[in-house]
Amino acid sequence: MKKTGGNSSILFIQRKSHRAGAQTSLARMLKCGSIRQLQPAVLTGSEGWLSHDLRQLGIPVAVTSFPRLRSFKSQVIGLAPFAWRAARALASAAIRPSMIVANDHSECPPALELSRRYANVPVVGILRTPGMTRRDFEKFECDSCDGLLIVGEELRERVARWTDKPIDLYQEGFHRDELFDMKPWPQSFPDRLLVIGSEKPRKGFSDFLKALDMLEAQYLDFPALECDFTGTTILGDEALLDLPRRARLRFLGRVDDFSALVREYPLAIHPSRAETFGLAPLEAVLAGVPTMASETGAVNEMVFPDEWKFPPYQPAAIAEGILRLWKTWPSDGAAIASLKDLIFKTFDMDQTVKSSLQMFLSLENRRREPESQCRFVRWLSRRSRD
């Protein structure tokens, strides 16, 4: 391959650029001084919140279109056309990768293909999807990475059974500019709240709606709430949207400044069914907003007050929790307010990033072994196993 100019960089690949969990996690990591010393750069599939945020920090960003990995064309022809486009975009941005990091399992195949164009520089995969199966792990060639960073202890234990590659726990965290004073508490139970998540079924929007309908059916004096959702709709249980209810629902779509948004509300609820880490409810508490959350991800790592949490997948438990807050408000405020400093102390990003930094440094200056099979042969092999 013809050599390109530019400084040697650790290149992070993140296909989508709008603000969501993986993108926010990446932006937080790249703001850390210890990571900035590695001269990070980012390759993404479009302009958006992530590219804009990183450029403001002086981090180089290159943009090129990404293939649909599940398409027959990508499976058979391979990702060489993508790697060619990506190399041109990186050269234009004066980026020369010395290591490539896939920010989620779906970015592993593009990262591995791009590595081949840069003398087989090492590839690290970050795995963060809670429902990931061994079939996903093999399909997205995660075992071909030189090292793996895993979000969440449960997923790390699962992946450890599938590979003998170096793995470490990817620790999420916050920066001090995400820490706000608690908002003044309203004297009466709020009639407006924010439901945190997305339209994906595992985010639990339908469980929240079922809980809301239980409360309206059983308590005629329960307030008609204004419920705003950080998503576009409810997938999987769309019929719930057509049921009559006193509550007013609004879907906000994608949100770029989450802290500013959540501070517009007196109460937030995070009804997720499954998270590998799931910092959103903790981020809401750091923003100074009382937040009720399912016992998933990072909530399980904190001493979250019992009255502010509920088991996942259980609409009745959500209804019981909201009912308890309604009847006791605002006497429970001190318990959630006291969590703020503990959350930041536990998840200070400058400290939690150390395990990732160690993984990157351990693979520095290595080269991958050239693969003995082309992508088409590997695809046929996976098809025969399926």
Steps between C-alpha positions, in 0.01 A plus 500: 500500500622845419596682819307809593610801697372606837570419860473147632168470685285256690192491278152443646228377264141602578256469210213714631565855611177599676500511880431161659664279761800375299572841351475677837728238656759554226488879533554475876802273453662726242473800732736334750853638502659153517320396180571832327871424534448209258389749231150355447305544179153383397350353183122527477228450239345847504520844648309537827523564871813286546705653217402852605581439869840344426608765253433762765755315714753500217468125434532412127189346345468334159164415340417231245199281422483161672364182339199304619673204661203265461467558126594216264738734317699576817508134601622374163703783347633608835583836649795590277305785327424646844866476604606678181249785561596521866873517421438792265292682762767440765776623269302816429476560876874425547421194716727194490376223735749319722215313673128469425224479761149380407256682728246215489485146365344613171808715433738202536482378136568849354782550752662168406474573128650844545787353701604300193555823308729631773750216533278301738507746789339357817123511545313532831126432517269658758197277567204665668171337385327325795324234293809398306517127418787278397357497149523884495855475633604269217294669228662838562848346521561628852742215568726632223572813706831513685333609823147554631360757742166389646233728644344341809611212717227259384591543132871473584445164670300377202761608243780343705342159427517564125860613450855481627584850371603767756186652652445769759205682652418827325418747776262785418500828686423872520688826484468776760317732260209251508445559873222749588330620818172330586197680363253648749246238596135577419276480803244282322548190284610607147242489224776494236779243463765375259519132400862416411596250231427437135244324284681163530281245682771429761482863615167426666278782372209255468549387862473861614179555300344185644588625849344837423179334380485292821521813713234686302265200517540445876522860626253743354676790671841410356623808311486523121874502434688657214748229397782584261711218353859531372416290195289503186231239578450166675610200298349158563189625686375774268137419586558643848516847346137474385354416842295774668671664798500833679877537474643696208790338313765672295803351321799732483719301262879518522645736757845661479526669841359243742595685821331819384189307396461302821538817710178627342308233696427452870512119471653239267434127460729241337294180439766303308477120493873434445825699504866403493581821685222752436624832636192702396319486838821592684559783256152630578575494874829684438299760310312566823174326412338230719496181294321170542670210321487128429756278670722459195859586417666769708196540727590161649850627579370792705322506835187624325221565754237226493220749447669626182557169321294208370569160336507497118228345283235566767242771420325432834826581684533828307141587590565417866810721502324797341207453738735506800665821380160657436379426852822597684629789287721689583618311811726264298709777344802489729579137421542554126674836546769340716598269212640775278848531651533123541417445132767740383759360740429146377490586130760775460596454133865593552527198732272250324679546165819340637406142402440610140829687494687191621347290220603755235856530633542121521429468125698804390743440209373145441397362163225250431567165334377504138179298464518171313142517368329770297172648623294296252642171632438609860141592405444157344641337813258692725208417269581128522502519883166685502 
